Amino acid sequence: MGPKQERRIRARNHTNTNITKWKESRNGRRQSRAILGSIFPEPPPADLSDITDQHQYPEPIPLPKIERHEIEAAIKATPPDKAPGEDGIPNSLWHKLIAITKVREMLYQLFNACVRTGYNPKQFQTSITVVLRKPGEERDYRIPKSYRPVALLNTLGKILEAVIAKRISHAVEEYGLLPGTHLGGQKGISTDHAVQLMIDRIRTSWGRGLPVVSLLLLDVVGAYDNVSHARLQHILRKRRLGCLAPWIMAFLRDRSTRIRMPEGISRDIPTPTGIPQGSPLSPILYLLYNADLIERCTEKAKMAMANGWIDDVCIMATGISERSTIGKLQQAC
């Protein structure tokens, strides 16, 4: 054994010892709990009174099997140098393995079996949450909100999620499953489109003799963390994506993470609520989840219109006076 290899082994043993000590220390447990409460806050109970067993859902959109070329395209689209999750398998390895016929066939069988049976492997449900210090000389790093979490997910699970996300996005576009004013997170749509839409509405209002246009901007706090799984399942079935609902519910349940900080790494911590940060599937799921809000804000007040951009909502009201527009915005809220 050469001196370089000996140094590597000593460094690894030293790191493992520090991690073990940190995990066993009272301070480490306290620190991870504080960070956990900030990153994964317990959501308030959801009001599900409008969802009943007698609800009539439309016929779901039939989705064909996942094709091999979809898997290959999803793998090739992944950045090769992105940090891997707990399994340590980088995207660059999948870029090479996908050229092997047996690997392509294995992934084809695996992914289709997952969707068909509504099952997501346990290995795809775990993650590492790296906690980075937010920059700034005046920050107090004893406060959990001074840290920024970055989720590292296992790469193979993310590939399956990317395939499903693309399928949902295609169905959304093909069948018009989202309101036309819900713009964020969709292919070919940028913030320029949202700004132009607002300008066009203002000009149209003035052209109709309605000189006052009022705008209310809303931001959903802790959007991904506060998603109710029961309501999301209801919305998926309501918007004709019921065939994917069993797998998506399996994807959301029984998740766990380990928090990695400079001091070490925590043990497994359950994260049973919301939708996971960092997943390619999360943006399109939240668009669907938020769609009812966009539609109802428009329905509740005549001459008011709501735009959505992921978890941001903009409500615009037109009228002949500020009093009338403010009243419409209050009604929409």
NORSUL-V79420 format. One record per pair of residues at least 4 apart in sequence whose C-alpha atoms are under 8 Angstrom apart, sorted by the first residue. I is the first residue (numbers start at 1). GAP is how many residues later the second one is. Records with the same first field share a line. If there is no record, write none. Layout:
I: GAP / GAP
This chain:
1: 4 / 5
2: 4
3: 4
4: 4
5: 4
6: 4
7: 4
8: 4
9: 4
10: 4
11: 4
12: 4
13: 4
14: 4
15: 4
16: 4
17: 4
18: 4 / 245 / 246
19: 4 / 244 / 245 / 246
20: 4 / 244
21: 4
22: 5 / 6 / 7 / 241 / 242 / 243
23: 5 / 6 / 241 / 242 / 243 / 244
24: 4 / 5
25: 4
26: 4
27: 4
28: 4 / 235 / 238
29: 4 / 237
30: 4
31: 4
32: 4 / 227 / 234
33: 4
34: 4 / 110
35: 4 / 109 / 110
36: 4 / 5
37: 4 / 5
38: 106 / 107
39: 110
40: 185 / 231
41: 184
42: 231
43: 182 / 183 / 230
44: 182
46: 182
48: 182 / 183
51: 4 / 180 / 183
57: 180 / 181 / 183
58: 179 / 180 / 181 / 182
59: 181
60: 177 / 179 / 180 / 181 / 182 / 183
61: 179 / 180 / 181 / 182
62: 181
63: 180
65: 47
66: 4 / 5 / 42 / 45 / 46 / 97
67: 4 / 41
68: 4 / 36 / 37 / 40
69: 4
70: 4 / 93
71: 4 / 33 / 36 / 37 / 88 / 89 / 92
72: 4 / 26 / 32
73: 4
74: 4 / 85 / 88 / 89
75: 16 / 19 / 20 / 23 / 84
76: 19
78: 13
79: 12 / 13
80: 10 / 11 / 12 / 15
81: 9 / 10 / 11
82: 8 / 9
83: 7 / 69
84: 4 / 5 / 6 / 7 / 68 / 69 / 70 / 71
85: 4 / 42 / 43 / 67 / 68 / 69 / 70
86: 40 / 41 / 42 / 66 / 67 / 68
87: 67
88: 66
89: 4 / 65 / 66
90: 4 / 65
91: 4 / 64
92: 4
93: 4
94: 4
95: 4
96: 4
97: 6
98: 5 / 6
99: 4 / 5
100: 4
101: 4
102: 4
103: 4
104: 4
105: 4
106: 4
107: 4
108: 4
109: 4
110: 4
111: 4 / 49
112: 4
113: 4 / 6
114: 4 / 5 / 6 / 7 / 133
115: 4 / 129 / 131 / 132
116: 131
117: 129 / 130
118: 126 / 127 / 128 / 129 / 130 / 131 / 132
119: 127 / 128 / 131 / 132
120: 4 / 5 / 127 / 130 / 131
121: 4
122: 4
123: 31 / 34
124: 29 / 30 / 32 / 33 / 34
125: 126 / 129 / 130 / 131
126: 27 / 28 / 129 / 130 / 131
127: 24 / 25 / 26 / 27 / 129 / 130 / 131
128: 23 / 24 / 25 / 129 / 130 / 131 / 132
129: 20 / 21 / 22 / 23 / 128 / 129 / 130 / 131
130: 19 / 20 / 21 / 22 / 129 / 130 / 131
131: 16 / 17 / 18 / 19 / 128 / 129 / 130
132: 15 / 16 / 17 / 18 / 129
133: 8 / 13 / 14 / 15
134: 5 / 12 / 13 / 14
135: 4
139: 7
140: 6
141: 5 / 6
142: 4
143: 4
150: 128
151: 126 / 127
152: 126
153: 4 / 5 / 125 / 126
154: 4
155: 4
156: 4
157: 4
158: 4 / 121 / 122
159: 4
160: 4
161: 4 / 118 / 119 / 120
162: 4 / 118 / 119
163: 4
164: 4 / 117
165: 4 / 115 / 116 / 119
166: 4
167: 4
168: 4 / 116
169: 4 / 17 / 115
170: 4
171: 4 / 5 / 6
172: 4 / 5 / 6
173: 4
176: 4
177: 62 / 63
178: 4 / 109 / 110 / 113
179: 112 / 115 / 116
181: 113 / 125 / 126 / 127
182: 105 / 109 / 112 / 125 / 126 / 127 / 128
183: 6 / 7 / 11 / 124 / 125 / 126 / 127
184: 5 / 6 / 7 / 103 / 124 / 125 / 126
185: 4 / 98 / 99 / 102 / 124 / 125
189: 4
190: 4
191: 4
192: 4
193: 4
194: 4 / 113
195: 4
196: 4
197: 4
198: 4
199: 4
200: 4
201: 4
202: 4 / 11
203: 4
204: 4
205: 4 / 5 / 6 / 8 / 113
206: 4 / 5 / 6
209: 111
210: 108 / 109 / 110
211: 107 / 108 / 109 / 110
212: 106 / 107 / 108 / 109 / 110 / 113
213: 103 / 104 / 105 / 106 / 109 / 112
214: 102 / 103 / 104 / 108 / 111 / 112
215: 99 / 100 / 101 / 102
216: 98 / 99 / 100 / 113
217: 95 / 96 / 97 / 98
218: 94 / 95 / 96
219: 92 / 93 / 94
220: 91 / 92 / 93
222: 4
223: 4 / 88
224: 50 / 51 / 52 / 53 / 58 / 62
225: 48 / 49 / 50 / 51
226: 47 / 48
227: 4 / 5 / 46 / 47 / 48 / 59 / 62
228: 4 / 45 / 46
229: 4 / 20 / 23 / 44 / 45
230: 4
231: 4 / 58
232: 4 / 56 / 57
233: 4 / 9 / 12 / 16
234: 4
235: 4 / 53 / 54
236: 4 / 5 / 6 / 9 / 52
237: 4 / 5 / 6 / 8
238: 4
241: 4
242: 4
244: 4
245: 4
246: 4
247: 4
248: 4
249: 4
250: 4
251: 4
252: 20 / 21 / 22 / 23 / 24
253: 19 / 20
254: 16 / 17 / 18
255: 15 / 16 / 17
256: 12 / 13 / 14 / 15 / 16
257: 11 / 12 / 13 / 14
258: 7 / 8 / 9 / 10 / 11
259: 6 / 7 / 8
260: 4 / 5 / 6
261: 4
275: 7
276: 6
277: 5
278: 4
281: 4
282: 4
283: 4 / 27
284: 4
285: 4
286: 4 / 24 / 25
287: 4 / 23 / 24
288: 4
290: 4 / 20 / 21
291: 4
292: 4
293: 4
294: 4 / 12 / 13 / 14 / 19
295: 4 / 11
296: 4 / 36
297: 4 / 7 / 8 / 9 / 18 / 35 / 36
298: 4 / 5 / 6 / 7 / 8 / 17 / 34
299: 33
300: 31 / 32
301: 27 / 28 / 30 / 31
302: 26
303: 14 / 15 / 16 / 25
304: 11 / 12 / 13 / 14 / 24 / 25 / 28
305: 10 / 11 / 12
306: 7 / 8 / 9 / 10
307: 6 / 7 / 8
308: 4 / 5 / 6
309: 4
315: 14 / 17
316: 13
317: 8 / 9 / 11 / 12
318: 7
319: 5 / 6
320: 4 / 5
321: 4
322: 4
323: 4
324: 4
325: 4
326: 4
327: 4
328: 4
329: 4
